[in-house]
């Protein structure tokens, strides 16, 4: 176990702070991957953005297909909030990016398949682990995801908050800052003891590692050409 996590938990540090600080290194590593740097730098074609969006679809299907069965769970249930759901918006973006028959050519990268399977496994067998994946995805979308939306609009000419970037537009969350505060309060009240909280933090780190693996495979598929 992470000694920092143990000490911070027993010292009464809010869990939302603990989970953010403990996963900072993995979070930064994922955010600064070569693929994301090239994508956000406008150095890659729109096909790379479409492929990335497609990979997200597989992950969010795993997250959201399980939401209904977890709605009454004492640990994961409070986090299941309809206004967060992204699958329908991803499908709308993919139809815009690749046409009406986009599903016919869609396929997960090996890292994406492993990521989605882990999410499904947690949803099925360990709801607290599901919370770790829920947190890393949705709070990221509400925060850094907005930078991706802005860059995508400018790089590939998508309409502001329109087709192609709807995944990043939370129409049912008029005040993202307030929503994120409320989400962190849910984390602080999560129905888990200190040992389980440490396991959640470890799973959060694992989630970022899955993200990093997806980015590495995307980077190999879309190498930056001189």
VEXMIDO-57698 format. One record per residue: residue in one letter; x, y, z of N, C-alpha, C in turn. Coordinates in steps of 0.02 Angstrom, whole numbers, plus 32768, in hexadecimal, padded with zeros to 4 digits. Each point is the difference from the previous one (the first is absolute). Layout:
# VEXMIDO-57698
aXYZXYZXYZ ...
END
This chain:
# VEXMIDO-57698
x80297FC480007FD7803C8000802B803F8000 x7FE580357FE6802280407FFE8000801E8045 x803C800B801C8005801A80447FE180458006 x800680287FCA7FE2804380007FB47FFB8006 x7FE47FD17FDB7FB87FF680027FEB7FEC8047 x80257FD1801F7FEF7FE880428001803A8033 x803580267FFE80078037802F7FCB80357FF6 x7FF480117FC07FCF80347FF27FBA7FEA8013 x7FF07FC07FF67FBE7FE880107FF58004804C x80307FE880267FF88000804880018047801C x801F802E7FDC8003804580187FC080267FF2 x7FD27FE17FDE7FC080217FF37FFE802B7FC3 x80307FFA7FD37FFE80257FC27FC27FED7FD8 x7FDB80317FE47FC57FEE7FD880137FCF7FC9 x7FD57FCF7FF680107FCC7FCF8007801C7FBA x7FD980337FF08005801E7FBD8045801E7FF5 x801E801C80348044801A7FFB80327FC87FFC x7FF67FCE8029802D7FC6800180057FDE7FBC x7FC77FF47FE17FFF7FDC7FC1801E802A7FC8 x7FF780418004801D802C7FCD804C80038006 x80188009803D80488006800B80237FBE7FF1 x7FE37FC9801780217FBF7FF880077FEA7FB8 x7FD180187FD580027FEB7FB9801E80357FD3 x801C8034801E801880397FD880357FEB7FCD x802F7FD6801680377FED7FD37FE67FDB7FC2 x7FD37FCF800C7FE47FDA7FC77FD5802D7FD4 x7FDC802E80207FD5802E7FDB802B802B7FD1 x8035801C801A802C802B7FD8801F7FD97FC7 x80167FC2800F801F7FD77FCC7FD07FF37FC7 x7FC07FF180107FCF7FF37FCC7FF280407FD7 x7FF9803880237FEF803F7FDF803780167FD0 x803E7FF18011803980197FD9801C7FCB7FD1 x7FD97FCD7FF080167FCD7FD1801080207FBD x802A7FDF7FD9801280197FBE7FC280087FD5 x7FD47FCE80017FC480047FD67FD6803D8012 x7FF1800A80417FD680388013802280427FF1 x80418003800B8025803E7FF17FFB80117FB6 x80097FCD7FD57FFC800A7FB87FB980127FEB x7FCF7FDE801F7FBA800D7FEE7FEC80478013 x80108013803D7FEC80438018802B80367FDF x80397FEC7FE6802B80317FDD7FEC800A7FB7 x7FCA7FDE7FEB7FE880077FBC802D7FDF7FCC x80287FD0801680317FE07FD37FE67FBF7FE0 x7FC57FEA80167FE57FC17FE77FC0800D7FD8 x7FEF7FD27FD27FC380097FD87FC17FF38029 x7FC880147FE57FC17FF680237FF27FB58009 x801D7FD67FD57FF77FB88008801B7FE98044 x8035801E8018801C7FEE80427FCE80128037 x7FE2803A7FF97FCD801680317FC47FD17FFE x7FEC7FEC7FC57FC87FD27FF980107FBC801F x803C7FE87FF580157FC0801D80018004804C x80178037801B8000800A80487FB88001801B x7FD480237FDD7FBA800380147FE17FBA8000 x80127FD97FCE7FE87FBB7FFB80167FD7803C x803D8009801580197FDA803A7FDA80148040 x7FF1804080057FD88017803A7FBC7FDE8001 x7FE37FF57FC67FBE7FE17FFC80007FBB8021 x80347FD97FF480037FBE801E80058004804D x8026803080188009800880487FBF80188021 x7FDF80307FE17FC4801B801E7FC47FD17FFB x80007FD67FCE7FCD7FCC7FFF80087FD2803C x803E7FEF8011800C7FD5803A7FEA80248040 x800F804080057FEB8026803B7FB580068005 x7FE0800F7FC97FB9801280027FD17FC57FF8 x80177FCB7FE17FD77FC47FFD7FF47FE48046 x802E800D802D7FFC7FE680447FDB8030802F x7FF2803C7FEA7FE68033802D7FBD7FEB801F x7FD47FE47FD87FBF7FEE801A80037FCD8038 x802C7FCF7FF980057FCB8032802180198040 x8023803A7FFC8023801A803B7FDA803A8021 x7FC880137FE47FDD803C80197FED7FFB804A x7FF27FC480187FEC7FF8804680397FE6802C x803C7FFB7FE480397FE88027801380358034 x800E7FEB803E801080318034804180267FF4 x802F7FE47FDA803F80227FF37FFD80267FBE x7FF07FDE7FCA8001801F7FBE7FC180277FF0 x7FC87FED801E7FC0801E7FEE7FFE804C7FFF x801A802280347FFC80498001802380227FC5 x802E7FDC7FE08025801E7FC97FDD7FF87FBC x7FCD7FD67FFD7FDC7FF47FC27FD0803A7FF4 x8014802E7FD57FD9803C7FF37FF580077FB5 x7FC180007FEB7FF080007FB8801F80397FD9 x8009803A8020801A80397FDB80497FF77FEA x80217FCD801B80457FF37FEC80057FD37FC3 x7FCE7FDA7FF180047FCB7FCE8017801B7FBC x80307FDC7FE1802180197FC47FF87FD47FC2 x7FE77FC380077FFE7FD37FC77FDA801C7FC5 x7FC6801B800C7FD8801A7FC9802380397FDC x8023802A8026802480387FE1803C7FE87FD8 x80227FCC801A80377FE37FD97FE77FE37FBE x7FC77FE080027FE47FE47FC37FED80367FCE x7FE7803780197FF080397FD5803F801D7FE0 x803480068029804080197FE5801D7FD17FCC x7FFC7FBF800D801D7FD07FD17FD97FFF7FBE x7FBF800980047FD880047FC28015803D7FD7 x8010803680238017803C7FDD80467FF67FE3 x802A7FDF802580467FF87FEC80097FCB7FCA x7FD87FCB8004800C7FC67FD47FC47FEB7FD6 x7FC7802280097FC67FEF7FD97FD17FD08024 x7FC67FF67FE47FCB7FDA802180137FB8800F x802D7FE47FD980127FB9800980427FF78026 x800F802F802C80407FFF8023800B7FC08029 x7FCA7FE2801880077FC4802980217FC67FDA x7FF77FFF7FBF80197FC77FD8804C7FFC8002 x80218038800780497FFF8001801E800B8045 x7FD5800580338018800F8043801F7FC28021 x8038800A802180207FC98024802D801B8037 x80017FDF8038802C8017803780487FEC7FF5 x802D802C801280467FED800580077FCE8039 x80357FD7800080097FD180387FFF80218044 x801F803A80068000802380417FBA80188012 x7FDA80147FCF7FBB8016800C7FD57FC58017 x80087FC87FDF7FDA7FC48013800F7FEC8048 x80408004801380137FEF80457FE380318031 x8001803F7FEE7FE58036802A7FB57FF5800B x7FDB7FF67FC97FB87FF780057FEE7FC18028 x80287FCC7FF77FF37FC28025800C800A804B x803280278012800C800E80477FC78029801E x7FE780307FDB7FC7802780187FC47FD2800B x7FF27FD57FD07FC87FD28006800A7FD0803A x803D7FEA800A800F7FD280377FF380228044 x8016803E80067FF48024803E7FB5800B800B x7FDD80127FCB7FB8800B80067FDC7FC18017 x80187FC87FE97FE17FBF800F80127FE78046 x804080088012801A7FDF803C8016802E8039 x800C80407FF1801D802C80327FEA80487FF3 x7FC4801380187FE680447FF2802F80388015 x80267FF68035802F803680158035800C7FCB x80167FCA7FDF802F80087FC97FE180257FC5 x7FBF7FF37FF57FDC80247FCC8001804B800E x7FFA8013803F800280478012804280207FEA x80377FDB80078041801A7FEB800080117FB6 x7FE47FD47FD77FFE800C7FB87FCF80377FEF x7FC8800280247FCE80357FF680208044800C x802480058037802180408012803380157FCC x802C7FD27FEC803580147FD27FE480167FBD x7FCA7FE37FEB7FE380127FBF7FD880408004 x7FCC800180287FD080377FFC801B8042801B x80267FFE8037801C803F80178034801A7FD0 x80237FD37FDE802E80157FCD7FDD80207FC5 x7FC77FE47FED7FDA801D7FC87FE880468010 x7FEC800A803E7FE680428014803880338008 x803D7FE880078039802D800B802C80047FC1 x80337FD67FFC802E80027FC77FDF7FF27FBE x7FC87FDC80017FDC7FF27FC27FEB803E7FDB x7FF5803680257FEB803E7FE08039801F7FD7 x803D7FF28014803A80177FD880017FDA7FBE x7FF37FBF80037FFF7FD87FC37FC980197FD1 x7FC6800F801C7FC9801A7FD6801580407FDD x801D802E8025801480407FE280347FF67FC9 x80317FD5800D80347FF37FCE7FE27FDE7FC2 x7FD27FD2800A7FE17FDD7FC87FD880307FD5 x7FDB802C80207FD980317FDA802D802B7FD4 x80388015801C802D802D7FDC80287FDA7FCA x80137FC2800F802B7FDB7FD37FDA7FE57FC4 x7FC47FE4800C7FDC7FDF7FCA7FBF80227FEC x7FF4803B801D7FC980297FE97FBB7FE98016 x7FFC7FDB80377FBE7FED80197FDC803E801A x7FBE80007FFA7FD88036801D80098000804C x8001803A801D8008800580497FCB7FD68024 x80167FD080267FD57FD280267FCF7FDB7FD4 x80147FF67FC07FD47FDF7FD080167FB97FF0 x7FE67FE57FC880107FBC7FEC804B7FF87FF8 x801A7FC9801B80477FF48000801F80098044 x7FE2802C8029801B800C80437FC97FFC8035 x7FC87FE27FEF7FC87FFE803080107FD6803D x802E7FD17FF980157FD9803A8016802C803A x801E80397FF0801B802C80337FCD80358019 x7FC47FFD7FE57FCD803380117FCB7FE0802D x7FFF8016803E7FD17FE680317FC480308006 x7FD07FF67FD47FC9802F7FFC7FD58001803F x80007FC980257FD77FFC803C80268014803F x803C801B7FF7802880188039801080497FF3 x7FD3802D8012800A80477FF1803A80208026 x80127FE480398036801D802880337FC88010 x802F7FF37FD380307FCA800B802880078041 x8012803C80128028800A803D7FD97FE9803D x7FC0801280037FD67FEB80397FF67FB57FFF x7FF77FE47FC47FF77FB87FFA803D7FDB8019 x803B80187FED803E7FDF801680088004804B x7FEC8038801D80028006804A7FD37FCB801F x7FC47FF97FE47FD27FCE801A801A7FB97FF8 x80227FF47FC8801C7FBE7FF480377FF18033 x80298031800E80367FF580317FE37FF48045 x7FC88020800F7FDF7FF480407FE67FB88004 x7FE97FE67FC77FED7FB97FFE803C7FD3800E x803980117FE3803C7FD9800E80128003804A x7FF9803A801D8011800780477FD37FD6802D x7FC37FF37FE77FD07FD980277FFA7FB87FE8 x802D7FE97FD67FFA7FBE7FE27FFB7FCB8037 x7FD67FD07FF57FF27FCC803180367FCB7FFF x803A8011801D803A7FD37FFF802D8011803B x801F7FCC801C802F800B8036804580137FE3 x8030800C802C804180187FE980227FCE7FD2 x7FFB7FC0801080207FCE7FD57FE180007FBA x7FBE80057FFE7FDE80017FBF801180407FDA x8006803780248014803F7FDF80457FFA7FE0 x802D7FDF802280427FF67FE37FFC7FD57FC1 x7FD57FCF80017FF67FD67FC57FE280297FC7 x7FD3802E800F7FE3802B7FCD8036802D7FE1 x802B801B802B803780297FE6802D7FD77FD1 x800F7FC38014802A7FD67FD57FDE7FF37FBD x7FBE7FF780027FDB7FF47FC17FFD803E7FD6 x7FFE803A80208002803F7FDC804280067FDA x80377FEF8021804180007FDF80007FD07FC5 x7FE17FC7800A7FFC7FCD7FCB7FD8801B7FC5 x7FCC8025800E7FD7801D7FCA802A80307FD5 x802980298020802B802D7FDA80347FD97FD8 x80177FC8801C802E7FD67FDB7FDF7FE37FC2 x7FC07FEC80067FDC7FE87FC67FFB80377FCB x7FF1803D80167FFD80387FD1804280097FDC x80367FFD8027804280087FE2800F7FCB7FCD x7FEB7FC2800D800B7FC97FD07FD9800C7FBF x7FC3801A80077FD880107FC4802480367FD7 x801980338022802280367FDD803F7FE77FDD x80247FD28020803C7FE67FDF7FEF7FD97FC1 x7FCA7FDA80037FEC7FDA7FC47FE6802F7FC9 x7FDD803380137FEA80327FCF803C80237FE2 x8033800D8029803C80207FE780247FD67FCD x7FFF7FBF800A80207FD37FCF7FD77FFD7FBF x7FBF800880077FD47FFE7FC5800480417FD9 x800D80378024800480427FE0804380218012 x80367FE57FE58041801F800F800580437FDC x8020802E8022800980427FE380347FFD7FC9 x7FEC80127FC3802F7FFF7FC8802080447FF8 x803F7FFF7FF08026803E7FF87FE980267FC2 
END
